[in-house]
Amino acid sequence: MINFVRQVIRVLGISILLIPVCCVLADQYGSSWRVRMPVIQPLEVVAKSSDYKHISDFKRPVSHAVLRTESLDYVVDDGPLYRVAFYKEKVKKDSTGSANGYSQVAQADAAVEGKKESTYNAENDTSAENKAAFSTGISENPLVAPSVSILPNGNAAVKQQRIAQDVSFYTTPKRALGLSGTVIKVKPSVTVVETYDSNVDYAKISDFVTRIKPALTLDIIGQDSLVKFRGDFIYRTYLEHDELNRYDYNLNLSGKYRFSPKLDASLDLMHNRRHNLDQNTYDSGGVELDPSIILTTTATPQLNWRVSEKDNLNVVFNIDKTDYERKADSDYLSNVLNLVWGHALDDELTTFFLGAMTTYTHYSREIDNLDGDQVTFQNVIGVDHQFTPALKLSLKGGPGVTISNYSNDAGHDDGTAIMYQFRAELGYREPTFSIVPALERVVRPGRYGENEILDQFELYYRYLFSETLNYNIVNTLWQIDADGVQGGRKHKSTGFFTQSVFTWEFKEDWKATCGLSYNFGQNEISHKTNDRFKSWIGFTYSFPTEIN
């Protein structure tokens, strides 16, 4: 009887809250709803030419190419965004010869915490977006963001504070740790989201899901260095089906160091645990909607060299180890090396890209002792053109060849295949709204021991009603296509996904979110269909502090 009363009160409470809130609130999550599955082609070396680039990314390492100019990737409280699109105006140099762009980007990082948040799958995860990055720093280099010197040169008060710390007689925590002269920011937060899921795990059951997520972010900001830690623990509890209760977590440690105005390097380490069917259908890692737990660990060192005023070379190496709990799925270890050279024309409105990528992926599977290797060689070509300050065209992609070698209990198989990947988009972005249509083909490791191809057309729209209220919507038509190992059965599915989210920062350190999403998919081989509707409301409270 008590449980029944508890359920009734809970449902009524959520229903009452959703009535006014859904009419007023807006998205914490709109812009990073996207693919979580590791991607074979890390052309995100090309992301150095993108409008915005996150330093940390839990779901896909920095080196994984999104082939996009607007970052929609999932990042948990990623902190500031760095403006890396080029501009017509040039940066004036100060008397020391350093570009003002460095201090402008640095000031945005050191002085402003993230204001707007968004998600790839809104009721699941969060990311922060630094509004200051939209208006700071005209990049001197049209090919790459200024190397990040995090000291805000224009902030005399901060300088004096640091000087005072350095000469202080008393030992401070930072001095005891050898971090004197740096800015250390800590931001704990707690998020609670209540979701109605019409098709939990695509098992034909509906339920209310409560997600509780404590999180911690830590930034250590130095003169020429930046260290970031992001961590969160996600616990989901189901009202009527408590046997489905589950947990996930995300851990990310990244660092960046500027050796000189022309040379900088970074390292990103990530480990996470997730349930595949908590994601959108086409992100779940296959055509068959079988539940599985995924453990992913990645390491991504990166080196960026500004060769000249108009030329830039970016080198990225990525290691990705992904393990599925389900024995019928293929675990894999992927190693990717990327080199991309960018050249800006004299008009500073057009940039060309040329590069190469080499990928080695090893597959293994318990159920049939699969042991497979794939080597992929791909060319990268692209062009970005800024028609107006708001309108930008981006075309990136290239052909490649994949050489495969498989063996399992059924026998042995070799094969060679031609593949290509690309992304084309025409984005219009104003301070208050953005609209970005895009067409994309991505090749990524599949659950069945071979590459799978994701084709999608997406239309993304974002509108800022005010500094505290914003709205995001994304619509996607998608198709997944893959061949089975050793001539096995073909995998193919198609579908449609839409998501709308509102976010409202109604008070300092407080944020409210509500939204809804709908996904429809069809297995083109078995002709089975599935659909899923979600609606949610959530609140986040954070209490940032700075360590002296």
Rosetta blueprint (number, residue, H / E / L):
1 M L
2 I H
3 N H
4 F H
5 V H
6 R H
7 Q H
8 V H
9 I H
10 R H
11 V H
12 L H
13 G H
14 I H
15 S H
16 I H
17 L H
18 L H
19 I H
20 P H
21 V H
22 C H
23 C H
24 V H
25 L L
26 A E
27 D E
28 Q L
29 Y L
30 G L
31 S L
32 S L
33 W L
34 R L
35 V L
36 R L
37 M L
38 P L
39 V L
40 I L
41 Q L
42 P L
43 L H
44 E H
45 V H
46 V H
47 A H
48 K H
49 S H
50 S L
51 D L
52 Y E
53 K E
54 H L
55 I L
56 S L
57 D L
58 F L
59 K L
60 R L
61 P L
62 V L
63 S L
64 H L
65 A L
66 V L
67 L L
68 R L
69 T L
70 E L
71 S L
72 L L
73 D L
74 Y L
75 V L
76 V L
77 D L
78 D L
79 G L
80 P L
81 L L
82 Y E
83 R E
84 V L
85 A L
86 F L
87 Y L
88 K L
89 E L
90 K L
91 V L
92 K L
93 K E
94 D L
95 S L
96 T L
97 G L
98 S L
99 A E
100 N H
101 G H
102 Y H
103 S H
104 Q H
105 V H
106 A H
107 Q H
108 A H
109 D H
110 A H
111 A H
112 V L
113 E L
114 G L
115 K L
116 K E
117 E E
118 S L
119 T L
120 Y L
121 N L
122 A L
123 E L
124 N L
125 D L
126 T L
127 S L
128 A E
129 E E
130 N L
131 K H
132 A H
133 A H
134 F H
135 S L
136 T L
137 G L
138 I L
139 S L
140 E L
141 N L
142 P L
143 L L
144 V L
145 A L
146 P L
147 S L
148 V L
149 S L
150 I L
151 L L
152 P L
153 N L
154 G L
155 N L
156 A H
157 A H
158 V H
159 K H
160 Q H
161 Q H
162 R H
163 I H
164 A H
165 Q H
166 D H
167 V H
168 S L
169 F L
170 Y L
171 T L
172 T L
173 P H
174 K H
175 R H
176 A H
177 L L
178 G L
179 L L
180 S L
181 G L
182 T L
183 V E
184 I E
185 K E
186 V E
187 K E
188 P E
189 S E
190 V E
191 T E
192 V E
193 V E
194 E E
195 T E
196 Y E
197 D E
198 S L
199 N L
200 V H
201 D H
202 Y H
203 A L
204 K L
205 I L
206 S L
207 D E
208 F E
209 V E
210 T E
211 R E
212 I E
213 K E
214 P E
215 A E
216 L E
217 T E
218 L E
219 D E
220 I E
221 I E
222 G L
223 Q L
224 D L
225 S E
226 L E
227 V E
228 K E
229 F E
230 R E
231 G E
232 D E
233 F E
234 I E
235 Y E
236 R E
237 T E
238 Y E
239 L L
240 E L
241 H L
242 D H
243 E H
244 L H
245 N L
246 R E
247 Y E
248 D E
249 Y E
250 N E
251 L E
252 N E
253 L E
254 S E
255 G E
256 K E
257 Y E
258 R E
259 F E
260 S E
261 P L
262 K L
263 L E
264 D E
265 A E
266 S E
267 L E
268 D E
269 L E
270 M E
271 H E
272 N E
273 R E
274 R E
275 H E
276 N H
277 L H
278 D H
279 Q L
280 N L
281 T H
282 Y H
283 D H
284 S L
285 G L
286 G L
287 V L
288 E L
289 L L
290 D L
291 P L
292 S L
293 I E
294 I E
295 L E
296 T E
297 T E
298 T E
299 A E
300 T E
301 P E
302 Q E
303 L E
304 N E
305 W E
306 R L
307 V L
308 S L
309 E L
310 K L
311 D E
312 N E
313 L E
314 N E
315 V E
316 V E
317 F E
318 N E
319 I E
320 D E
321 K E
322 T E
323 D E
324 Y E
325 E L
326 R L
327 K L
328 A L
329 D L
330 S L
331 D E
332 Y E
333 L E
334 S E
335 N E
336 V E
337 L E
338 N E
339 L E
340 V E
341 W E
342 G E
343 H E
344 A E
345 L L
346 D L
347 D L
348 E L
349 L L
350 T E
351 T E
352 F E
353 F E
354 L E
355 G E
356 A E
357 M E
358 T E
359 T E
360 Y E
361 T E
362 H E
363 Y E
364 S E
365 R E
366 E L
367 I L
368 D L
369 N L
370 L E
371 D E
372 G E
373 D E
374 Q E
375 V E
376 T E
377 F E
378 Q E
379 N E
380 V E
381 I E
382 G E
383 V E
384 D E
385 H E
386 Q E
387 F L
388 T L
389 P L
390 A L
391 L E
392 K E
393 L E
394 S E
395 L E
396 K E
397 G E
398 G E
399 P E
400 G E
401 V E
402 T E
403 I E
404 S E
405 N E
406 Y E
407 S E
408 N E
409 D L
410 A L
411 G E
412 H E
413 D E
414 D E
415 G E
416 T E
417 A E
418 I E
419 M E
420 Y E
421 Q E
422 F E
423 R E
424 A E
425 E E
426 L E
427 G E
428 Y E
429 R E
430 E L
431 P L
432 T L
433 F E
434 S E
435 I E
436 V E
437 P E
438 A E
439 L E
440 E E
441 R E
442 V E
443 V E
444 R E
445 P E
446 G L
447 R L
448 Y L
449 G L
450 E L
451 N E
452 E E
453 I E
454 L E
455 D E
456 Q E
457 F E
458 E E
459 L E
460 Y E
461 Y E
462 R E
463 Y E
464 L E
465 F L
466 S L
467 E L
468 T L
469 L E
470 N E
471 Y E
472 N E
473 I E
474 V E
475 N E
476 T E
477 L E
478 W E
479 Q E
480 I E
481 D E
482 A E
483 D L
484 G L
485 V H
486 Q H
487 G H
488 G L
489 R L
490 K L
491 H E
492 K E
493 S E
494 T E
495 G E
496 F E
497 F E
498 T E
499 Q E
500 S E
501 V E
502 F E
503 T E
504 W E
505 E E
506 F E
507 K E
508 E L
509 D L
510 W E
511 K E
512 A E
513 T E
514 C E
515 G E
516 L E
517 S E
518 Y E
519 N E
520 F E
521 G E
522 Q E
523 N E
524 E L
525 I L
526 S L
527 H L
528 K L
529 T E
530 N E
531 D E
532 R E
533 F E
534 K E
535 S E
536 W E
537 I E
538 G E
539 F E
540 T E
541 Y E
542 S E
543 F L
544 P L
545 T E
546 E E
547 I E
548 N L
